[in-house]
Amino acid sequence: MTEAPGPESAAPAVPAARAAPAAPTATTAPAASATNVTALVGEAMTKSGIIWVEVPGDRAWPVWHAWVTPNAYVVNGPGEQHLPWLPEEVVLVLRSQDTGGRLLRVKARARVLTDSDAEWQTAVTALQAGRLNAVDDVVERWRTECAVTALTPFGNPVEGPGSYADGSGAAPPPPSRATTAQWRPWHLGGRPKRRRGNR
């Protein structure tokens, strides 16, 4: 008859497995402060009197403007700057005052204003203040012969600090009748045989 094993003959107890150390929690790096696009657009618009309007299927057109937050107002037509018909959405190119280079490219909605619009007076007042050699009847001429357009930036920048495209953005100059027809322009009395300062 086999005796039951005593306590001293029992199999040694297996020590409990240690709990695996908790995996280190990934520390999320603090997010970089986002660029205040609204402030940057306003600053660029205020400090530069020129913007470029990129028309789809066409080129970028330089125009002078008047900025009244949140709109850039432009006027074009007879006796004013030339600008083609603008679709409902365009892209504006804003330059840096420090370098003169591209600072921002932002989308904008284009709306042609009439004298029945609530912001007409705001637009023409700002434009008249910025118009060189403006005459007394300029607002009436704008009303009857020209187009006053409000350009309202919206959304995230197409390009901006830290997200510029690789290309330079340079474009060939548009054709113009003002180009020199000959290699050397005509000089009264003929061209000097030698340049000044040269022996």
C-alpha positions as CSV (number, residue, x, y, z in Angstrom):
1,M,0.0,0.0,0.0
2,T,1.6,3.2,-1.1
3,E,1.7,6.0,1.4
4,A,0.6,9.5,0.4
5,P,3.6,11.8,-0.1
6,G,4.2,14.1,2.9
7,P,4.7,17.7,2.8
8,E,8.4,17.3,2.6
9,S,8.2,15.3,-0.6
10,A,5.8,17.6,-2.5
11,A,7.1,19.3,-5.7
12,P,8.6,22.7,-5.0
13,A,6.3,25.6,-5.7
14,V,7.0,27.5,-8.9
15,P,7.5,31.2,-8.0
16,A,4.9,33.5,-9.6
17,A,6.1,35.2,-12.7
18,R,7.0,38.8,-12.3
19,A,4.8,41.2,-14.1
20,A,6.5,42.6,-17.2
21,P,7.5,46.2,-16.8
22,A,5.1,48.6,-18.3
23,A,6.2,49.9,-21.7
24,P,7.3,53.5,-21.5
25,T,4.6,55.9,-22.6
26,A,5.6,57.8,-25.7
27,T,5.9,61.4,-24.8
28,T,4.2,63.7,-27.3
29,A,6.4,66.5,-28.3
30,P,4.8,69.9,-27.7
31,A,3.2,71.2,-30.9
32,A,5.0,74.1,-32.5
33,S,3.1,77.3,-32.2
34,A,1.1,77.7,-35.4
35,T,1.7,80.7,-37.6
36,N,-1.0,83.3,-37.1
37,V,-2.1,83.4,-40.8
38,T,-4.6,86.1,-40.3
39,A,-2.1,88.4,-38.6
40,L,0.6,87.6,-41.3
41,V,-1.8,88.3,-44.1
42,G,-2.9,91.6,-42.6
43,E,0.7,92.7,-42.0
44,A,1.8,91.8,-45.5
45,M,-1.2,93.5,-47.0
46,T,-0.7,96.7,-44.9
47,K,3.1,97.0,-45.5
48,S,3.0,96.3,-49.2
49,G,0.9,98.3,-51.7
50,I,1.3,95.6,-54.4
51,I,0.0,92.1,-54.5
52,W,-0.1,89.5,-57.4
53,V,-3.4,87.9,-58.4
54,E,-3.0,84.5,-60.0
55,V,-5.7,83.8,-62.5
56,P,-6.3,80.2,-63.3
57,G,-5.1,79.4,-66.9
58,D,-3.4,82.8,-67.0
59,R,-0.5,84.5,-65.3
60,A,0.0,86.4,-62.0
61,W,-1.1,90.0,-62.4
62,P,0.4,92.7,-60.2
63,V,-2.1,95.2,-58.8
64,W,-2.1,97.9,-56.2
65,H,-4.8,97.6,-53.6
66,A,-6.3,99.0,-50.5
67,W,-6.5,96.8,-47.4
68,V,-9.4,97.0,-45.0
69,T,-9.6,93.9,-42.9
70,P,-10.5,91.3,-44.0
71,N,-10.6,92.4,-47.7
72,A,-8.2,93.7,-50.3
73,Y,-9.9,96.1,-52.6
74,V,-8.7,96.6,-56.2
75,V,-10.0,98.7,-59.0
76,N,-9.5,98.2,-62.7
77,G,-10.8,99.6,-66.0
78,P,-10.3,102.6,-68.2
79,G,-7.7,104.9,-66.8
80,E,-6.8,102.4,-64.1
81,Q,-4.7,99.3,-63.9
82,H,-5.5,96.4,-66.2
83,L,-6.8,93.1,-64.7
84,P,-8.6,90.3,-66.6
85,W,-12.0,89.0,-65.6
86,L,-11.6,87.2,-62.2
87,P,-13.3,83.9,-61.3
88,E,-14.9,83.4,-57.9
89,E,-11.6,82.0,-56.5
90,V,-8.1,83.2,-57.1
91,V,-4.7,82.9,-55.4
92,L,-3.0,86.0,-54.0
93,V,0.8,86.3,-53.8
94,L,2.0,88.5,-51.0
95,R,5.6,89.7,-50.7
96,S,7.8,90.4,-47.8
97,Q,8.6,94.0,-47.1
98,D,12.1,93.0,-45.9
99,T,13.3,91.0,-48.9
100,G,10.7,91.8,-51.6
101,G,10.4,88.0,-52.1
102,R,7.4,85.8,-51.9
103,L,6.0,85.6,-48.3
104,L,2.5,84.0,-48.7
105,R,0.3,82.5,-51.3
106,V,-3.3,82.4,-50.1
107,K,-6.7,81.6,-51.7
108,A,-9.1,84.4,-52.0
109,R,-12.7,84.9,-53.0
110,A,-13.3,87.6,-55.6
111,R,-16.5,89.7,-55.6
112,V,-17.3,92.6,-57.8
113,L,-19.0,95.4,-55.8
114,T,-21.6,97.8,-56.9
115,D,-22.8,101.1,-55.4
116,S,-25.7,99.2,-53.9
117,D,-23.5,97.0,-51.8
118,A,-23.0,97.9,-48.1
119,E,-19.2,97.9,-48.3
120,W,-19.1,100.0,-51.5
121,Q,-18.4,103.2,-49.6
122,T,-15.7,101.5,-47.5
123,A,-14.0,100.2,-50.6
124,V,-14.0,103.4,-52.7
125,T,-13.0,105.5,-49.7
126,A,-9.9,103.3,-49.1
127,L,-9.1,103.1,-52.8
128,Q,-9.4,106.9,-53.3
129,A,-7.0,107.5,-50.4
130,G,-4.4,105.3,-52.0
131,R,-5.0,106.4,-55.6
132,L,-2.2,108.7,-56.8
133,N,-3.3,111.9,-58.6
134,A,-7.0,111.1,-57.9
135,V,-9.4,113.7,-59.3
136,D,-12.7,114.7,-57.7
137,D,-14.9,112.6,-59.9
138,V,-12.8,109.4,-59.6
139,V,-15.4,107.6,-57.6
140,E,-18.1,108.3,-60.1
141,R,-15.9,107.1,-62.9
142,W,-15.2,103.9,-61.0
143,R,-19.0,103.4,-60.6
144,T,-19.8,103.8,-64.3
145,E,-16.7,102.6,-66.1
146,C,-14.6,100.4,-63.8
147,A,-14.8,97.3,-61.6
148,V,-14.2,97.5,-57.9
149,T,-13.4,94.0,-56.6
150,A,-13.2,92.7,-53.0
151,L,-10.6,89.9,-52.6
152,T,-11.2,88.0,-49.3
153,P,-8.4,85.6,-48.2
154,F,-9.6,82.3,-46.7
155,G,-8.3,78.9,-45.6
156,N,-4.7,77.8,-45.0
157,P,-1.9,79.3,-47.0
158,V,-1.0,77.5,-50.3
159,E,2.6,78.5,-49.5
160,G,4.1,80.2,-46.5
161,P,7.0,80.2,-44.0
162,G,8.2,76.6,-43.7
163,S,6.2,75.3,-46.7
164,Y,7.6,76.9,-49.8
165,A,7.7,75.1,-53.1
166,D,11.1,74.1,-54.4
167,G,10.8,76.3,-57.5
168,S,11.8,80.0,-57.5
169,G,8.4,81.1,-58.8
170,A,10.1,83.2,-61.4
171,A,8.1,83.8,-64.6
172,P,9.1,85.3,-68.0
173,P,8.0,88.9,-68.5
174,P,4.7,89.2,-70.4
175,P,5.0,90.5,-74.0
176,S,4.8,94.3,-74.2
177,R,5.1,97.0,-76.9
178,A,7.4,98.8,-74.5
179,T,10.3,96.4,-75.1
180,T,13.4,97.7,-77.0
181,A,13.1,96.9,-80.7
182,Q,16.9,97.0,-81.3
183,W,19.9,95.8,-79.3
184,R,21.1,99.4,-78.8
185,P,18.7,102.3,-78.5
186,W,19.3,105.4,-80.6
187,H,21.5,108.1,-78.9
188,L,21.4,111.8,-79.7
189,G,24.8,112.6,-81.3
190,G,25.7,109.0,-81.6
191,R,27.1,106.6,-79.0
192,P,30.4,107.5,-77.4
193,K,33.4,105.6,-78.7
194,R,34.4,104.6,-75.3
195,R,32.6,104.4,-72.0
196,R,33.0,107.0,-69.3
197,G,35.7,105.9,-66.8
198,N,37.5,103.7,-69.3
199,R,40.9,104.7,-70.9
